[in-house]
Amino acid sequence: MRAILIRPMARTVEEIDIDMTTEAIQRAVGGSMQIAHEYGNGDTLYVNENGIGMGADAMAGEPGMSEFAALFELGLHQPFFGPGIIVGRWEGASHTDARTPLGSVRAAVSFLHPKVSTAKPGPSGPN
C-alpha cells in the first residue's frame, strides 16, 4: 500500500510500498507510534511516541540513535524528531493508501539538523 516516508536524517521524502499493519508502521518510525496529525483527506501522520526522548539521546551522542538526531516540520504545531510516515485512513483492520500528494509533502517539509554532541559523557555526581 502507498505511504509517504519522511526521513529527516537522510533529508528525504519518498513514496514507499508498505504493509499497513501496526508493526510495519512502528518499524517505519523506529518504535511505538503516535498520531502527530490527521489530514482533512483522512490521511494520518505517525511519528515515534518517544521521539523527543530519543532525539535528546541522539543529541547527547548516544550510540545507535543517529536516526533521531534530526527533525522535520510540516508547518503543523511542532517539529518532530526522527522519521514520520503518512498513511491513508483506517478502514476495518488496516490503513488504506495515502491520498496526500508526494509533491505537497516535499514542498511543505523543512529539515532541522541541530549540532550533535561528540563529547563523551563524564562521570556524574557533585563536582
C-alpha positions as CSV (number, residue, x, y, z in Angstrom):
1,M,0.0,0.0,0.0
2,R,1.2,3.6,-0.7
3,A,2.6,5.6,2.1
4,I,4.9,8.6,2.4
5,L,8.1,8.2,4.5
6,I,9.8,11.3,5.9
7,R,13.4,10.7,7.0
8,P,15.0,13.9,8.3
9,M,18.4,12.4,8.9
10,A,18.6,11.5,5.2
11,R,16.6,14.6,4.2
12,T,14.3,12.5,2.1
13,V,10.5,12.3,1.5
14,E,9.6,9.3,-0.6
15,E,6.7,7.1,-1.6
16,I,7.0,3.6,-0.2
17,D,5.0,0.4,-0.6
18,I,4.3,-0.8,2.9
19,D,2.2,-3.5,4.6
20,M,-0.3,-1.3,6.5
21,T,0.0,-3.2,9.8
22,T,0.7,-1.6,13.1
23,E,4.0,-3.5,13.2
24,A,5.1,-2.2,9.8
25,I,4.3,1.4,10.7
26,Q,6.2,1.1,14.0
27,R,9.2,-0.2,12.1
28,A,9.0,2.8,9.8
29,V,9.0,5.3,12.7
30,G,11.6,3.3,14.8
31,G,9.4,2.2,17.7
32,S,6.0,2.8,19.2
33,M,3.9,5.1,17.1
34,Q,1.6,8.0,17.9
35,I,-0.6,10.2,15.8
36,A,1.0,13.5,15.1
37,H,-1.6,14.9,12.6
38,E,-4.8,13.9,10.9
39,Y,-5.3,15.4,7.5
40,G,-8.7,16.5,6.1
41,N,-8.5,13.8,3.4
42,G,-8.3,11.1,6.1
43,D,-4.6,10.5,6.0
44,T,-2.6,10.3,9.2
45,L,0.9,11.3,10.0
46,Y,2.5,8.9,12.6
47,V,5.8,9.6,14.4
48,N,7.7,7.8,17.2
49,E,5.9,8.4,20.5
50,N,9.2,8.7,22.3
51,G,10.8,10.9,19.5
52,I,11.6,13.8,21.9
53,G,13.4,11.5,24.3
54,M,15.2,9.6,21.6
55,G,16.1,13.0,20.0
56,A,17.6,14.2,23.3
57,D,19.7,10.9,23.5
58,A,20.8,11.3,19.9
59,M,21.8,15.0,20.5
60,A,23.8,13.8,23.5
61,G,25.8,11.5,21.2
62,E,24.2,8.2,22.4
63,P,25.2,5.3,20.1
64,G,22.6,3.8,17.8
65,M,20.3,6.9,18.0
66,S,21.5,8.7,14.8
67,E,18.2,8.4,13.0
68,F,16.7,10.7,15.7
69,A,19.4,13.4,15.6
70,A,17.4,15.4,13.1
71,L,13.9,16.8,13.0
72,F,11.3,17.6,10.3
73,E,8.4,20.0,10.3
74,L,5.5,20.4,8.0
75,G,4.1,23.7,9.2
76,L,2.0,22.0,11.8
77,H,2.0,22.6,15.6
78,Q,5.7,21.4,16.2
79,P,8.7,19.8,14.6
80,F,9.2,16.0,15.1
81,F,12.4,14.1,15.9
82,G,13.1,11.0,13.7
83,P,11.2,9.6,10.9
84,G,7.5,10.1,10.2
85,I,5.1,8.2,7.9
86,I,1.8,9.3,6.2
87,V,-0.7,6.6,5.7
88,G,-4.3,6.5,4.5
89,R,-7.5,6.4,6.5
90,W,-8.2,3.5,8.9
91,E,-10.7,1.1,7.3
92,G,-11.6,-2.2,9.0
93,A,-8.3,-3.8,10.0
94,S,-5.7,-1.6,8.3
95,H,-5.0,1.7,6.7
96,T,-5.6,2.5,3.0
97,D,-3.3,4.1,0.6
98,A,-2.1,7.6,1.5
99,R,-4.0,10.2,-0.6
100,T,-1.7,13.2,0.1
101,P,0.3,14.1,-3.0
102,L,4.0,13.4,-2.6
103,G,4.8,16.9,-4.1
104,S,2.8,18.7,-1.5
105,V,4.7,17.0,1.4
106,R,8.0,17.7,-0.3
107,A,7.0,21.4,-0.7
108,A,5.9,21.7,2.9
109,V,8.7,19.8,4.7
110,S,11.7,21.5,6.3
111,F,14.6,19.6,7.9
112,L,16.4,20.7,11.0
113,H,19.9,19.3,11.8
114,P,21.0,20.5,15.2
115,K,24.6,20.1,16.4
116,V,25.1,16.7,17.9
117,S,27.5,16.4,20.9
118,T,30.6,14.4,20.2
119,A,31.9,14.7,23.8
120,K,32.0,11.6,25.8
121,P,29.7,11.7,28.9
122,G,31.7,12.3,32.0
123,P,31.2,10.8,35.4
124,S,28.1,12.0,37.2
125,G,27.9,13.4,40.7
126,P,29.0,16.5,42.5
127,N,32.0,18.5,41.3
